[in-house]
Structures are given as structure tokens and as C-alpha cells.
């Protein structure tokens, strides 16, 4: 049954006046704008209705955008087992925490952890993204969850991996190795393989499978 037939069945006697709502929004432009910080679907819909006062409603705007996105950008559906993975990262923007006594506002980093199966979210504000705050956020998250996930999945940033493998206090500044970094500063295939080998050896050393070299 079409929407028109259903509406006539539910509301008999009412005449449906067809209005010219104009062309659909440029969904490619909407998708690009949503990648910018602070831009939401609600803001883009308000801009759309400002240009077309007789345009479609917000629900239609969101559902049509999702339908367009599924057509042009298909993604692999991931299935998560309960308690298997928790995805952790810091949110891009800082938030202001106001001292209730002094009224002073302090910019804080927002830690976010989300369980894969249930999408249950834990958030905590911390003054920095340092190692102490990073570990403290995980302690608070697992305490709130009442357990520890099997796998903790952080956001992958090549610079973070390099910093952990070779901190400044251990590695003196040196020119970029052309076998590890290309002209644009991105890690090459050979560099990724070297990182995987170092991480694998570190994991074996941590579990005692490989004796440390003297």
C-alpha cells in the first residue's frame, strides 16, 4: 500500500494538497559538511529549510541521507560479541568544566569508551591526554562496566605508535628513514611491517614466551 492510499484510508474525506517541495538536497555536499567539526544534521536541515521553506521535514532529511549513503558508500557490517571489544578514544573537542566554588572554567579532554555489542558508552573528563590520565580513564571505565573487555581497541594514529615504540628519551632526533616514511610523511608498507614485528616481539616478551636479550 502506498502512502497516499494509507492516508486516504486513515483520514477519509480530507483532500491532500500536493505542494512543490523542490529538488532534493545535494547529499554529497551534506556528507562533506558533516565531516567538519561542530556540523550536525539539524544545522544542515535548518539551512535546507531556509532555502526551501516548503521543503521536506527533518525525519525525511535524515532517512533520505542514510539511504543515499548506503548506496554510494557500502560498508562491511561488523558483528560484536557481548563483552568482546571496547573502543576507546578522546573526543576531538574539549569541554569546559566549571568549578562550582570559584566559577573558573577549565578546558578538559573528554575520554569516550563504547562497548561494541551494546554501544554502551562511558565518558570521563580529564585535564590532559597524558599516560597517567589515559590509564586512569581505563580504570574508571572498567570499574563502571563492572568488568574488563577481552579486547581494548584504541584509535589508530601512526604518530602515537611511533611515539610508543621510540619515545624521545630513548631515541635521539634523526632524519626520517625513507624506508619507513614516504615523501608525505606517511608510513610505508615496509614501515608497517617493522612496526608489526616490534609489537609482536613486545607482546611475546610481556607474556614471557621469548627471553629478553642480555
C-alpha positions as CSV (number, residue, x, y, z in Angstrom):
1,X,0.0,0.0,0.0
2,X,1.3,3.4,-0.9
3,X,1.5,6.3,1.5
4,X,-1.3,8.1,-0.4
5,X,-3.6,5.1,-0.2
6,X,-2.8,4.7,3.6
7,X,-3.5,8.3,4.2
8,X,-6.9,8.1,2.4
9,X,-7.8,5.1,4.5
10,X,-6.9,6.7,7.8
11,X,-8.3,10.2,7.0
12,X,-11.2,9.8,4.6
13,X,-12.7,12.9,3.2
14,X,-9.6,15.0,3.5
15,X,-8.1,16.3,0.3
16,X,-4.3,16.0,0.0
17,X,-2.9,19.1,-1.5
18,X,0.3,18.4,-3.4
19,X,3.0,21.1,-2.9
20,X,6.2,21.6,-4.9
21,X,8.9,20.8,-2.4
22,X,11.7,21.4,-5.0
23,X,14.7,19.2,-5.7
24,X,16.4,17.0,-3.1
25,X,19.4,18.4,-1.3
26,X,22.9,17.8,-2.6
27,X,23.7,14.7,-0.5
28,X,27.4,14.8,-1.5
29,X,27.6,18.3,-0.1
30,X,25.7,17.3,3.1
31,X,28.1,14.4,3.6
32,X,31.2,16.6,3.2
33,X,29.8,19.2,5.6
34,X,29.1,16.6,8.3
35,X,32.8,15.8,8.4
36,X,33.5,19.2,9.7
37,X,33.7,19.8,13.5
38,X,30.5,21.0,15.0
39,X,28.3,20.4,12.0
40,X,25.2,18.4,12.7
41,X,22.3,17.1,10.6
42,X,20.0,19.5,12.4
43,X,22.0,22.5,11.3
44,X,22.2,21.4,7.7
45,X,18.4,20.7,7.7
46,X,17.8,24.3,9.0
47,X,19.9,25.6,6.2
48,X,18.0,23.5,3.7
49,X,14.6,24.7,5.0
50,X,15.8,28.3,4.9
51,X,16.5,28.0,1.2
52,X,13.3,25.9,0.6
53,X,10.5,26.9,3.2
54,X,8.2,24.3,1.6
55,X,10.9,21.6,1.7
56,X,10.7,18.2,3.5
57,X,10.8,17.6,7.2
58,X,13.7,16.6,9.4
59,X,12.8,12.9,9.5
60,X,12.7,12.7,5.7
61,X,16.0,14.6,5.6
62,X,17.8,12.1,7.8
63,X,16.3,8.9,6.3
64,X,17.0,10.1,2.8
65,X,20.6,10.9,3.6
66,X,21.1,7.5,5.2
67,X,19.6,5.8,2.1
68,X,21.9,7.8,-0.2
69,X,24.9,7.0,2.0
70,X,24.2,3.3,1.9
71,X,24.0,3.4,-1.9
72,X,27.2,5.3,-2.5
73,X,29.4,4.1,0.4
74,X,28.6,0.5,1.3
75,X,30.4,-0.8,4.4
76,X,31.0,-4.2,5.9
77,X,28.7,-5.0,8.8
78,X,30.6,-6.0,11.9
79,X,29.2,-8.3,14.4
80,X,30.3,-7.9,18.0
81,X,30.0,-10.4,20.8
82,X,28.9,-9.2,24.2
83,X,31.9,-8.1,26.3
84,X,34.4,-8.8,23.5
85,X,35.6,-5.3,22.4
86,X,35.5,-1.8,23.9
87,X,36.5,1.1,21.6
88,X,38.3,3.9,23.3
89,X,39.5,7.4,22.2
90,X,39.5,11.0,23.2
91,X,36.8,13.2,21.6
92,X,38.1,15.8,19.2
93,X,36.8,18.9,21.0
94,X,37.5,19.9,24.6
95,X,34.7,20.7,27.1
96,X,34.7,23.3,29.8
97,X,34.3,22.1,33.5
98,X,33.3,25.0,35.8
99,X,34.4,25.0,39.4
100,X,31.2,25.3,41.5
101,X,33.1,27.4,44.1
102,X,35.3,29.7,42.1
103,X,33.3,29.7,38.9
104,X,36.5,29.2,36.9
105,X,36.2,27.2,33.7
106,X,38.9,24.7,32.7
107,X,39.2,23.1,29.3
108,X,39.2,19.3,29.7
109,X,39.8,16.4,27.4
110,X,36.8,14.0,27.0
111,X,37.6,10.3,27.1
112,X,35.0,8.1,25.5
113,X,34.7,4.3,25.6
114,X,32.0,2.3,23.9
115,X,31.2,-1.4,24.0
116,X,30.9,-2.9,20.6
117,X,27.9,-5.1,21.1
118,X,25.6,-2.8,23.2
119,X,27.1,0.6,22.2
120,X,27.1,1.4,26.0
121,X,29.2,4.5,26.4
122,X,31.4,5.6,29.3
123,X,32.7,9.2,29.3
124,X,35.2,10.9,31.6
125,X,36.7,14.4,31.6
126,X,40.5,14.6,32.2
127,X,42.9,17.6,32.2
128,X,45.2,16.0,29.6
129,X,45.8,13.1,27.2
130,X,48.9,12.0,29.1
131,X,49.7,8.5,30.0
132,X,48.5,8.9,33.6
133,X,45.1,10.3,32.6
134,X,44.8,7.7,29.8
135,X,45.3,4.8,32.3
136,X,43.1,6.5,34.9
137,X,40.3,6.7,32.3
138,X,40.5,3.0,31.6
139,X,40.5,2.2,35.3
140,X,37.3,4.3,35.8
141,X,35.7,2.8,32.7
142,X,36.3,-0.9,33.7
143,X,35.1,-0.1,37.2
144,X,31.9,1.4,35.8
145,X,31.4,-1.5,33.4
146,X,31.9,-4.0,36.3
147,X,34.4,-6.0,34.2
148,X,37.1,-5.9,31.6
149,X,36.5,-6.5,27.9
150,X,38.5,-9.1,26.1
151,X,40.0,-6.6,23.6
152,X,40.5,-2.9,24.0
153,X,40.6,-1.1,20.6
154,X,42.2,2.4,20.6
155,X,42.0,4.8,17.7
156,X,44.9,4.1,15.3
157,X,47.2,7.1,14.8
158,X,50.6,6.4,13.2
159,X,52.3,9.1,15.3
160,X,51.1,7.5,18.5
161,X,52.5,4.1,17.5
162,X,55.9,5.7,16.7
163,X,55.9,7.6,20.0
164,X,55.3,4.5,22.0
165,X,57.9,2.4,20.1
166,X,60.6,5.1,20.2
167,X,60.0,7.9,22.8
168,X,62.3,10.9,22.8
169,X,64.1,9.9,26.0
170,X,65.3,6.7,24.2
171,X,65.7,7.8,20.6
172,X,67.7,10.9,19.6
173,X,66.2,13.0,16.8
174,X,67.2,11.6,13.5
175,X,66.3,12.1,9.8
176,X,63.3,10.3,8.6
177,X,64.1,6.8,7.2
178,X,63.0,6.7,3.6
179,X,62.2,3.0,4.1
180,X,59.7,3.8,6.9
181,X,58.2,7.2,5.8
182,X,57.4,8.4,2.3
183,X,57.6,11.9,0.9
184,X,54.3,12.9,2.5
185,X,55.3,11.6,6.0
186,X,53.0,8.5,5.9
187,X,54.3,5.1,7.0
188,X,55.3,2.9,4.1
189,X,54.4,-0.8,3.7
190,X,57.9,-1.7,4.9
191,X,57.5,0.6,7.9
192,X,54.1,-1.0,8.9
193,X,55.7,-4.4,8.7
194,X,58.5,-3.3,11.0
195,X,56.0,-1.9,13.5
196,X,54.1,-5.2,13.5
197,X,57.3,-7.1,14.1
198,X,58.2,-4.9,17.1
199,X,54.7,-5.1,18.6
200,X,54.7,-8.9,18.2
201,X,58.0,-9.2,19.9
202,X,56.9,-6.8,22.7
203,X,53.8,-8.9,23.3
204,X,55.9,-12.1,23.4
205,X,58.3,-10.5,25.9
206,X,55.4,-9.3,28.0
207,X,54.0,-12.9,28.3
208,X,57.4,-14.5,28.8
209,X,57.4,-16.5,25.6
210,X,60.7,-15.0,24.4
211,X,63.6,-14.5,26.9
212,X,64.9,-10.9,26.8
213,X,68.3,-10.4,25.1
214,X,71.2,-9.7,27.5
